[in-house]
Amino acid sequence: MTTKTYIGDTIIKQLRLTIEDIAVGASALGDTNPIHFNHDEAIKAGYSGIIASGAHTSGLCGGALTQKFQHSGPFMGLDCSYRFHKAVLPNEQLTITWTTTLIEHKTKLKGHLAYLEGQMTDSSDKLLISATMKVLLLD
């Protein structure tokens, strides 16, 4: 068994994205969809205003998980999946949570596979993103 995580181990990160954060994140990722930059275009698309890019928000989710394992030695993400349930709005208190659900020792890979389930919720505890991740934790 690995000491880097255990079944039920949970990491929680809270953050808030401003309109500027949303624009910078979308720009950095090459997401030029105007719903990330222009209030009127977001309204036309059926949103209450500017929304965050899925690439940006999923990257923030993955980054939170990276922060968990960065001090425990070499690791790498092997597989991930994200499902977007609701738009991520600016200035909303966001909570990212990851929980380890399964660990498998893999001698051939010289480490352990950790399977995690994650989510991003808003301040009303509405599910915005659900996710799964498989990470190789090297011995």
Contacts in CASP RR format, 6 or more apart in sequence:
PFRMAT RR
TARGET T0000
AUTHOR 0000-0000-0000
METHOD contacts of the structure
MODEL  1
MTTKTYIGDTIIKQLRLTIEDIAVGASALGDTNPIHFNHDEAIKAGYSGI
IASGAHTSGLCGGALTQKFQHSGPFMGLDCSYRFHKAVLPNEQLTITWTT
TLIEHKTKLKGHLAYLEGQMTDSSDKLLISATMKVLLLD
1 103 0 8 1.000
1 105 0 8 1.000
1 112 0 8 1.000
2 103 0 8 1.000
2 105 0 8 1.000
2 111 0 8 1.000
2 112 0 8 1.000
2 114 0 8 1.000
2 137 0 8 1.000
2 139 0 8 1.000
4 69 0 8 1.000
4 72 0 8 1.000
4 73 0 8 1.000
4 75 0 8 1.000
4 112 0 8 1.000
4 114 0 8 1.000
4 137 0 8 1.000
5 68 0 8 1.000
5 69 0 8 1.000
5 100 0 8 1.000
5 103 0 8 1.000
5 114 0 8 1.000
5 137 0 8 1.000
6 100 0 8 1.000
6 103 0 8 1.000
7 100 0 8 1.000
7 101 0 8 1.000
7 102 0 8 1.000
7 103 0 8 1.000
8 99 0 8 1.000
8 100 0 8 1.000
8 101 0 8 1.000
9 99 0 8 1.000
9 100 0 8 1.000
10 97 0 8 1.000
10 98 0 8 1.000
10 99 0 8 1.000
10 100 0 8 1.000
11 64 0 8 1.000
11 65 0 8 1.000
11 67 0 8 1.000
11 68 0 8 1.000
11 97 0 8 1.000
11 98 0 8 1.000
12 95 0 8 1.000
12 96 0 8 1.000
12 97 0 8 1.000
13 64 0 8 1.000
13 67 0 8 1.000
13 95 0 8 1.000
13 96 0 8 1.000
14 93 0 8 1.000
14 94 0 8 1.000
14 95 0 8 1.000
14 96 0 8 1.000
15 60 0 8 1.000
15 94 0 8 1.000
15 96 0 8 1.000
16 91 0 8 1.000
16 92 0 8 1.000
16 93 0 8 1.000
16 94 0 8 1.000
17 52 0 8 1.000
17 88 0 8 1.000
17 90 0 8 1.000
17 91 0 8 1.000
17 92 0 8 1.000
17 94 0 8 1.000
18 90 0 8 1.000
18 91 0 8 1.000
19 50 0 8 1.000
19 90 0 8 1.000
19 91 0 8 1.000
21 90 0 8 1.000
22 36 0 8 1.000
22 50 0 8 1.000
22 51 0 8 1.000
22 52 0 8 1.000
22 53 0 8 1.000
22 56 0 8 1.000
22 90 0 8 1.000
23 36 0 8 1.000
23 37 0 8 1.000
23 50 0 8 1.000
25 31 0 8 1.000
25 53 0 8 1.000
25 56 0 8 1.000
26 32 0 8 1.000
26 33 0 8 1.000
26 36 0 8 1.000
26 37 0 8 1.000
26 52 0 8 1.000
26 53 0 8 1.000
26 55 0 8 1.000
26 56 0 8 1.000
29 53 0 8 1.000
29 55 0 8 1.000
29 56 0 8 1.000
31 53 0 8 1.000
31 54 0 8 1.000
31 55 0 8 1.000
31 56 0 8 1.000
33 53 0 8 1.000
34 41 0 8 1.000
34 42 0 8 1.000
35 41 0 8 1.000
35 42 0 8 1.000
35 45 0 8 1.000
35 47 0 8 1.000
35 49 0 8 1.000
35 50 0 8 1.000
35 51 0 8 1.000
36 42 0 8 1.000
36 50 0 8 1.000
36 51 0 8 1.000
36 52 0 8 1.000
36 53 0 8 1.000
37 50 0 8 1.000
38 50 0 8 1.000
39 49 0 8 1.000
39 50 0 8 1.000
42 48 0 8 1.000
42 49 0 8 1.000
42 50 0 8 1.000
42 51 0 8 1.000
43 49 0 8 1.000
47 87 0 8 1.000
48 89 0 8 1.000
49 89 0 8 1.000
50 89 0 8 1.000
50 90 0 8 1.000
51 87 0 8 1.000
51 88 0 8 1.000
51 89 0 8 1.000
52 87 0 8 1.000
52 88 0 8 1.000
52 89 0 8 1.000
52 90 0 8 1.000
54 82 0 8 1.000
54 84 0 8 1.000
54 88 0 8 1.000
57 84 0 8 1.000
57 88 0 8 1.000
57 120 0 8 1.000
57 128 0 8 1.000
57 129 0 8 1.000
58 82 0 8 1.000
58 129 0 8 1.000
58 131 0 8 1.000
60 96 0 8 1.000
60 120 0 8 1.000
61 82 0 8 1.000
61 96 0 8 1.000
61 98 0 8 1.000
61 118 0 8 1.000
61 120 0 8 1.000
61 129 0 8 1.000
61 131 0 8 1.000
62 80 0 8 1.000
62 131 0 8 1.000
62 133 0 8 1.000
64 96 0 8 1.000
64 98 0 8 1.000
65 98 0 8 1.000
65 116 0 8 1.000
65 133 0 8 1.000
65 135 0 8 1.000
68 98 0 8 1.000
69 75 0 8 1.000
69 135 0 8 1.000
69 137 0 8 1.000
72 137 0 8 1.000
73 137 0 8 1.000
73 138 0 8 1.000
74 138 0 8 1.000
75 135 0 8 1.000
75 136 0 8 1.000
75 137 0 8 1.000
75 138 0 8 1.000
76 135 0 8 1.000
76 136 0 8 1.000
76 138 0 8 1.000
77 133 0 8 1.000
77 134 0 8 1.000
77 135 0 8 1.000
77 136 0 8 1.000
78 113 0 8 1.000
78 134 0 8 1.000
78 135 0 8 1.000
78 136 0 8 1.000
79 132 0 8 1.000
79 133 0 8 1.000
79 134 0 8 1.000
80 131 0 8 1.000
80 132 0 8 1.000
80 133 0 8 1.000
80 134 0 8 1.000
81 131 0 8 1.000
81 132 0 8 1.000
81 133 0 8 1.000
82 129 0 8 1.000
82 130 0 8 1.000
82 131 0 8 1.000
83 129 0 8 1.000
83 130 0 8 1.000
83 131 0 8 1.000
84 128 0 8 1.000
84 129 0 8 1.000
85 127 0 8 1.000
85 128 0 8 1.000
85 129 0 8 1.000
85 130 0 8 1.000
86 122 0 8 1.000
86 126 0 8 1.000
86 127 0 8 1.000
86 128 0 8 1.000
87 128 0 8 1.000
88 94 0 8 1.000
88 120 0 8 1.000
88 122 0 8 1.000
88 128 0 8 1.000
88 129 0 8 1.000
89 122 0 8 1.000
92 122 0 8 1.000
92 123 0 8 1.000
93 122 0 8 1.000
93 123 0 8 1.000
94 120 0 8 1.000
94 121 0 8 1.000
94 122 0 8 1.000
94 123 0 8 1.000
94 128 0 8 1.000
95 120 0 8 1.000
95 121 0 8 1.000
95 122 0 8 1.000
96 118 0 8 1.000
96 119 0 8 1.000
96 120 0 8 1.000
97 118 0 8 1.000
97 119 0 8 1.000
97 120 0 8 1.000
97 121 0 8 1.000
98 116 0 8 1.000
98 117 0 8 1.000
98 118 0 8 1.000
98 131 0 8 1.000
98 133 0 8 1.000
99 116 0 8 1.000
99 117 0 8 1.000
99 118 0 8 1.000
100 114 0 8 1.000
100 115 0 8 1.000
100 116 0 8 1.000
101 115 0 8 1.000
101 116 0 8 1.000
101 117 0 8 1.000
102 113 0 8 1.000
102 114 0 8 1.000
102 115 0 8 1.000
103 112 0 8 1.000
103 113 0 8 1.000
103 114 0 8 1.000
103 115 0 8 1.000
104 112 0 8 1.000
104 113 0 8 1.000
104 115 0 8 1.000
105 111 0 8 1.000
105 112 0 8 1.000
106 112 0 8 1.000
106 113 0 8 1.000
106 136 0 8 1.000
109 136 0 8 1.000
109 138 0 8 1.000
110 138 0 8 1.000
110 139 0 8 1.000
111 136 0 8 1.000
111 137 0 8 1.000
111 138 0 8 1.000
111 139 0 8 1.000
112 136 0 8 1.000
112 137 0 8 1.000
112 139 0 8 1.000
113 134 0 8 1.000
113 135 0 8 1.000
113 136 0 8 1.000
113 137 0 8 1.000
114 134 0 8 1.000
114 135 0 8 1.000
114 136 0 8 1.000
114 137 0 8 1.000
115 132 0 8 1.000
115 133 0 8 1.000
115 134 0 8 1.000
116 132 0 8 1.000
116 133 0 8 1.000
116 134 0 8 1.000
116 135 0 8 1.000
117 130 0 8 1.000
117 131 0 8 1.000
117 132 0 8 1.000
118 130 0 8 1.000
118 131 0 8 1.000
118 132 0 8 1.000
118 133 0 8 1.000
119 127 0 8 1.000
119 128 0 8 1.000
119 129 0 8 1.000
119 130 0 8 1.000
119 131 0 8 1.000
120 127 0 8 1.000
120 128 0 8 1.000
120 129 0 8 1.000
120 131 0 8 1.000
121 127 0 8 1.000
121 128 0 8 1.000
122 128 0 8 1.000
END
